[in-house]
Amino acid sequence: MSSEIIKVPDIGGDTDVEIIEIAVAEGDVIAPEDTLITLESDKASMDVPAPKGGKVLKVLVKEGDTVSEGDDIVEIEAEGGGDADAGGKEEAEKAPEPQKAPEPAPEKPAAKKSGGKQTVEIKVPDLGGSADVEIIEVAVAAGDQVDAEDTLITLESDKASMDVPSPQAGKLVTLTVKEGDTVSEGDVIGTMEVEGAGTGEGGGDAEPAESAPAPAESAPQEDAPAEQDESGGEPERKEVRVPDLSGSADVPIIEIAASAGDEVDEEDPLITLESDKASMDVPSPYKGKLLELTVKEGDTVSEGDLIGYIEVAGTPVAGTPVAGSKPAAKPAAKAPEQTAQKKPEQKSQAPAAKSSGTPAGSPSPEAQMAAHKPRDGKLVHAGPAVRMLARELGVDLGLVKPSGPKERVLKEDVHAYVKQVMDGKAQTPAAAPAAAGSGIPPIPDQDFSQFGEVEEKPMGRLMKMGATNLHRSWVNLPHVTQFDEADISELEAFRKSMKAEAEAQGAKLTPLPFLIKACAFALKKYPQFNVSLKSDGETIVHKKYVHIGIAVDTPDGLMVPVIRNADQKSLIELAKESVELAGKAQSKKLKRDEMTGGCFTISSLGSIGGTAFTPIVNAPEVAILGISKASMKPVWDGAAFQPRLMMPLCLSYDHRAVNGADAARFTAFLGQVLTDIRRLLL
């Protein structure tokens, strides 16, 4: 065997084309036509195949590099007989110059002059050796005015999809092809009228075929074996890096969604980033075992930064699709070389922030809720120019309604979707769950500007997440609210008498710690409130711990930090922790584990006012206690009316898990404990 350097083949005259994917690694055994790298320019994406089989000794490039024709990309140890094949291949690659020489000028018809304008033929440019490539979209019609580089038709072979651009600006006179036709390099697809600047020869020379390397390029395809070795390889350690962030840098990590040792699927979120423009999940590019995460919450990252390593089990070889490689494009209908070859899959590029509205990542605990998408973005039918536009605009193609033939997404569809989002009329990933599952028709939009001056402002991220959770809970849980009152006259007198002593211990003694302590005590007596229903609706999970959430009003929306093991803490400890967590919520410094695991929630509006309200259960919990403002009321003591400080209690519960009688007992017991806090000692 001999070692050989594989170079970038003819790529249609493009230079400095970006590598968007490396499909092989050192040590891989590859077969002829296996994808080595994937390139993407502003016109097309294409796979660069291996001209022969062998073992990869060294990968000489990396993702994000730019290459041109003839650049070194991979060093391989060629299979037996490789020397002869290599020589033949190298001679074939060096042959374009002799092949160009015999191009006769008469084959290019002279341009027709007409009043300072001339008509020129439009020919299919270099297709990298592919022939009989199918036209999957015609983007223009006769009579259209086009600019240079505007897309005329879109082709798709088994290796790549590409747009054929207009060679110059002008008026399209004729179009001689239609969707479904197959074309090869040099075929005439139409004529266009351009401004005349010289003789007919000048016009004819505008669109010559670049060169004819097709025989040299197609030879290895015909020689590709029909069957390939499908044996698995050793597990491989792969890097995970931050994808395209649309130019953002030093973006903070607000959540770590996985940890070392986790088994992850492709596209599972690993971390969540949040910039001043958007939040986004960084998905796993591979399916495998997460070996290491090199970042933590609060770190800042930029595009290309290393965030961890994944072990990809049984790295495929010899024609088996590699995890993270691209899904196979639709084969050209008449390409004979496709017979029995196994093509690596061609993977579409995930949009950045998603948006980024894909775009949209979400902080804990809402991050566990998957956003509904009408379609998988990777399966959307769209050309490379449309995908590039979508990435630049942060659009998830799975949410765009296609208008092209065969449900193909066009540029106009992407622009229309962006306009709908800006107008607040389009569904975004974050908003989708709120509309799903209820079967209730949506409220139609109105043009409020017809009634007077208006101003539209986008909802904040936390407010959107809160709206989604509340709507989900409201449409899934049968809510009932039990109202009662507690006489807190003695509690309030005791609290005021202990304020100075509490302050000496660094605590601010408000009514909240008493409520937390009383609720924890009541949950121990009535454990049917300390449960959750599983999604099957048939299994109840009984919790042996008591973690209580406290709703905190922040400028950005409602947050619910959780006090763990509330039943084991003193009033002073509860007072300190509740103030600390509320401060973190206000400053957006709450961690994931400080917002998850709650058993029961307290929502107090006592400092604001009101006599009663119906709080919405914070699912998957089954009950929530609402507190309104305490007020002095006359209470009959059996002999006379006495002024007593009465606190309104509002207990909302999930009627699937809690009976009405139990709810009445729970609030009555809670009222007794708050009336005489000595009961906490029993």
Secondary structure in CASP SS format (residue, H / E / C, confidence):
PFRMAT SS
TARGET T0000
AUTHOR 0000-0000-0000
METHOD secondary structure of the structure
MODEL  1
M C 1.00
S C 1.00
S E 1.00
E E 1.00
I E 1.00
I E 1.00
K E 1.00
V C 1.00
P C 1.00
D C 1.00
I C 1.00
G C 1.00
G C 1.00
D C 1.00
T C 1.00
D C 1.00
V E 1.00
E E 1.00
I E 1.00
I E 1.00
E E 1.00
I E 1.00
A C 1.00
V C 1.00
A C 1.00
E C 1.00
G C 1.00
D C 1.00
V E 1.00
I E 1.00
A C 1.00
P C 1.00
E C 1.00
D C 1.00
T E 1.00
L E 1.00
I E 1.00
T E 1.00
L E 1.00
E E 1.00
S C 1.00
D C 1.00
K C 1.00
A E 1.00
S E 1.00
M E 1.00
D E 1.00
V E 1.00
P E 1.00
A C 1.00
P C 1.00
K C 1.00
G C 1.00
G E 1.00
K E 1.00
V E 1.00
L E 1.00
K E 1.00
V E 1.00
L C 1.00
V C 1.00
K C 1.00
E C 1.00
G C 1.00
D C 1.00
T E 1.00
V E 1.00
S C 1.00
E C 1.00
G C 1.00
D C 1.00
D E 1.00
I E 1.00
V E 1.00
E E 1.00
I E 1.00
E E 1.00
A E 1.00
E C 1.00
G C 1.00
G C 1.00
G H 1.00
D H 1.00
A H 1.00
D H 1.00
A H 1.00
G H 1.00
G H 1.00
K H 1.00
E H 1.00
E H 1.00
A H 1.00
E H 1.00
K H 1.00
A C 1.00
P H 1.00
E H 1.00
P H 1.00
Q H 1.00
K H 1.00
A C 1.00
P C 1.00
E C 1.00
P C 1.00
A H 1.00
P H 1.00
E H 1.00
K C 1.00
P C 1.00
A C 1.00
A C 1.00
K E 1.00
K E 1.00
S E 1.00
G C 1.00
G C 1.00
K E 1.00
Q E 1.00
T E 1.00
V E 1.00
E E 1.00
I E 1.00
K E 1.00
V C 1.00
P C 1.00
D C 1.00
L C 1.00
G C 1.00
G C 1.00
S C 1.00
A C 1.00
D C 1.00
V E 1.00
E E 1.00
I E 1.00
I E 1.00
E E 1.00
V E 1.00
A C 1.00
V C 1.00
A C 1.00
A C 1.00
G C 1.00
D C 1.00
Q E 1.00
V E 1.00
D C 1.00
A C 1.00
E C 1.00
D C 1.00
T E 1.00
L E 1.00
I E 1.00
T E 1.00
L E 1.00
E E 1.00
S C 1.00
D C 1.00
K C 1.00
A E 1.00
S E 1.00
M E 1.00
D E 1.00
V E 1.00
P E 1.00
S C 1.00
P C 1.00
Q C 1.00
A C 1.00
G E 1.00
K E 1.00
L E 1.00
V E 1.00
T E 1.00
L E 1.00
T C 1.00
V C 1.00
K C 1.00
E C 1.00
G C 1.00
D C 1.00
T E 1.00
V E 1.00
S C 1.00
E C 1.00
G C 1.00
D C 1.00
V E 1.00
I E 1.00
G E 1.00
T E 1.00
M E 1.00
E E 1.00
V E 1.00
E E 1.00
G C 1.00
A C 1.00
G C 1.00
T C 1.00
G H 1.00
E H 1.00
G H 1.00
G H 1.00
G H 1.00
D C 1.00
A C 1.00
E C 1.00
P C 1.00
A C 1.00
E C 1.00
S C 1.00
A C 1.00
P C 1.00
A H 1.00
P H 1.00
A H 1.00
E H 1.00
S H 1.00
A H 1.00
P H 1.00
Q H 1.00
E H 1.00
D C 1.00
A C 1.00
P C 1.00
A C 1.00
E C 1.00
Q C 1.00
D C 1.00
E C 1.00
S C 1.00
G C 1.00
G C 1.00
E C 1.00
P C 1.00
E E 1.00
R E 1.00
K E 1.00
E E 1.00
V E 1.00
R E 1.00
V C 1.00
P C 1.00
D C 1.00
L C 1.00
S C 1.00
G C 1.00
S C 1.00
A C 1.00
D C 1.00
V E 1.00
P E 1.00
I E 1.00
I E 1.00
E E 1.00
I E 1.00
A C 1.00
A C 1.00
S C 1.00
A C 1.00
G C 1.00
D C 1.00
E E 1.00
V E 1.00
D C 1.00
E C 1.00
E C 1.00
D C 1.00
P E 1.00
L E 1.00
I E 1.00
T E 1.00
L E 1.00
E E 1.00
S C 1.00
D C 1.00
K C 1.00
A C 1.00
S E 1.00
M E 1.00
D E 1.00
V E 1.00
P E 1.00
S C 1.00
P C 1.00
Y C 1.00
K C 1.00
G E 1.00
K E 1.00
L E 1.00
L E 1.00
E E 1.00
L E 1.00
T C 1.00
V C 1.00
K C 1.00
E C 1.00
G C 1.00
D C 1.00
T E 1.00
V E 1.00
S C 1.00
E C 1.00
G C 1.00
D C 1.00
L E 1.00
I E 1.00
G E 1.00
Y E 1.00
I E 1.00
E E 1.00
V E 1.00
A C 1.00
G C 1.00
T C 1.00
P C 1.00
V C 1.00
A C 1.00
G C 1.00
T C 1.00
P C 1.00
V C 1.00
A C 1.00
G C 1.00
S C 1.00
K C 1.00
P C 1.00
A C 1.00
A C 1.00
K C 1.00
P C 1.00
A C 1.00
A C 1.00
K C 1.00
A C 1.00
P H 1.00
E H 1.00
Q H 1.00
T C 1.00
A C 1.00
Q C 1.00
K C 1.00
K C 1.00
P C 1.00
E C 1.00
Q C 1.00
K C 1.00
S C 1.00
Q C 1.00
A C 1.00
P C 1.00
A C 1.00
A C 1.00
K E 1.00
S C 1.00
S C 1.00
G E 1.00
T C 1.00
P C 1.00
A C 1.00
G C 1.00
S C 1.00
P C 1.00
S C 1.00
P C 1.00
E H 1.00
A H 1.00
Q H 1.00
M C 1.00
A C 1.00
A C 1.00
H C 1.00
K C 1.00
P C 1.00
R C 1.00
D C 1.00
G H 1.00
K H 1.00
L H 1.00
V C 1.00
H E 1.00
A E 1.00
G C 1.00
P H 1.00
A H 1.00
V H 1.00
R H 1.00
M H 1.00
L H 1.00
A H 1.00
R H 1.00
E H 1.00
L H 1.00
G C 1.00
V C 1.00
D C 1.00
L H 1.00
G H 1.00
L H 1.00
V C 1.00
K C 1.00
P C 1.00
S C 1.00
G C 1.00
P H 1.00
K H 1.00
E H 1.00
R E 1.00
V E 1.00
L C 1.00
K H 1.00
E H 1.00
D H 1.00
V H 1.00
H H 1.00
A H 1.00
Y H 1.00
V H 1.00
K H 1.00
Q H 1.00
V H 1.00
M H 1.00
D C 1.00
G C 1.00
K C 1.00
A C 1.00
Q C 1.00
T C 1.00
P C 1.00
A C 1.00
A C 1.00
A H 1.00
P H 1.00
A H 1.00
A H 1.00
A C 1.00
G C 1.00
S C 1.00
G C 1.00
I C 1.00
P C 1.00
P C 1.00
I C 1.00
P C 1.00
D C 1.00
Q C 1.00
D C 1.00
F H 1.00
S H 1.00
Q H 1.00
F C 1.00
G C 1.00
E C 1.00
V C 1.00
E C 1.00
E C 1.00
K C 1.00
P C 1.00
M C 1.00
G C 1.00
R H 1.00
L H 1.00
M H 1.00
K H 1.00
M H 1.00
G H 1.00
A H 1.00
T H 1.00
N H 1.00
L H 1.00
H H 1.00
R H 1.00
S H 1.00
W H 1.00
V H 1.00
N H 1.00
L C 1.00
P C 1.00
H E 1.00
V E 1.00
T E 1.00
Q E 1.00
F E 1.00
D E 1.00
E E 1.00
A E 1.00
D E 1.00
I C 1.00
S H 1.00
E H 1.00
L H 1.00
E H 1.00
A H 1.00
F H 1.00
R H 1.00
K H 1.00
S H 1.00
M H 1.00
K H 1.00
A H 1.00
E H 1.00
A H 1.00
E H 1.00
A H 1.00
Q C 1.00
G C 1.00
A C 1.00
K C 1.00
L C 1.00
T C 1.00
P H 1.00
L H 1.00
P H 1.00
F H 1.00
L H 1.00
I H 1.00
K H 1.00
A H 1.00
C H 1.00
A H 1.00
F H 1.00
A H 1.00
L H 1.00
K H 1.00
K H 1.00
Y C 1.00
P H 1.00
Q H 1.00
F H 1.00
N C 1.00
V E 1.00
S E 1.00
L E 1.00
K C 1.00
S C 1.00
D C 1.00
G C 1.00
E C 1.00
T C 1.00
I E 1.00
V E 1.00
H E 1.00
K C 1.00
K C 1.00
Y C 1.00
V C 1.00
H C 1.00
I E 1.00
G E 1.00
I E 1.00
A C 1.00
V E 1.00
D E 1.00
T E 1.00
P C 1.00
D C 1.00
G E 1.00
L E 1.00
M E 1.00
V C 1.00
P C 1.00
V E 1.00
I E 1.00
R C 1.00
N C 1.00
A H 1.00
D H 1.00
Q H 1.00
K C 1.00
S C 1.00
L H 1.00
I H 1.00
E H 1.00
L H 1.00
A H 1.00
K H 1.00
E H 1.00
S H 1.00
V H 1.00
E H 1.00
L H 1.00
A H 1.00
G H 1.00
K H 1.00
A H 1.00
Q H 1.00
S C 1.00
K C 1.00
K C 1.00
L C 1.00
K C 1.00
R H 1.00
D H 1.00
E H 1.00
M C 1.00
T C 1.00
G C 1.00
G C 1.00
C C 1.00
F E 1.00
T E 1.00
I E 1.00
S E 1.00
S E 1.00
L C 1.00
G C 1.00
S C 1.00
I C 1.00
G C 1.00
G C 1.00
T C 1.00
A C 1.00
F C 1.00
T C 1.00
P C 1.00
I C 1.00
V C 1.00
N C 1.00
A C 1.00
P C 1.00
E C 1.00
V C 1.00
A E 1.00
I E 1.00
L E 1.00
G E 1.00
I E 1.00
S C 1.00
K C 1.00
A C 1.00
S E 1.00
M E 1.00
K E 1.00
P E 1.00
V E 1.00
W E 1.00
D C 1.00
G C 1.00
A C 1.00
A C 1.00
F E 1.00
Q E 1.00
P E 1.00
R E 1.00
L E 1.00
M E 1.00
M E 1.00
P E 1.00
L E 1.00
C E 1.00
L E 1.00
S E 1.00
Y E 1.00
D E 1.00
H C 1.00
R C 1.00
A C 1.00
V C 1.00
N C 1.00
G H 1.00
A H 1.00
D H 1.00
A H 1.00
A H 1.00
R H 1.00
F H 1.00
T H 1.00
A H 1.00
F H 1.00
L H 1.00
G H 1.00
Q H 1.00
V H 1.00
L H 1.00
T H 1.00
D C 1.00
I H 1.00
R H 1.00
R H 1.00
L H 1.00
L H 1.00
L C 1.00
END
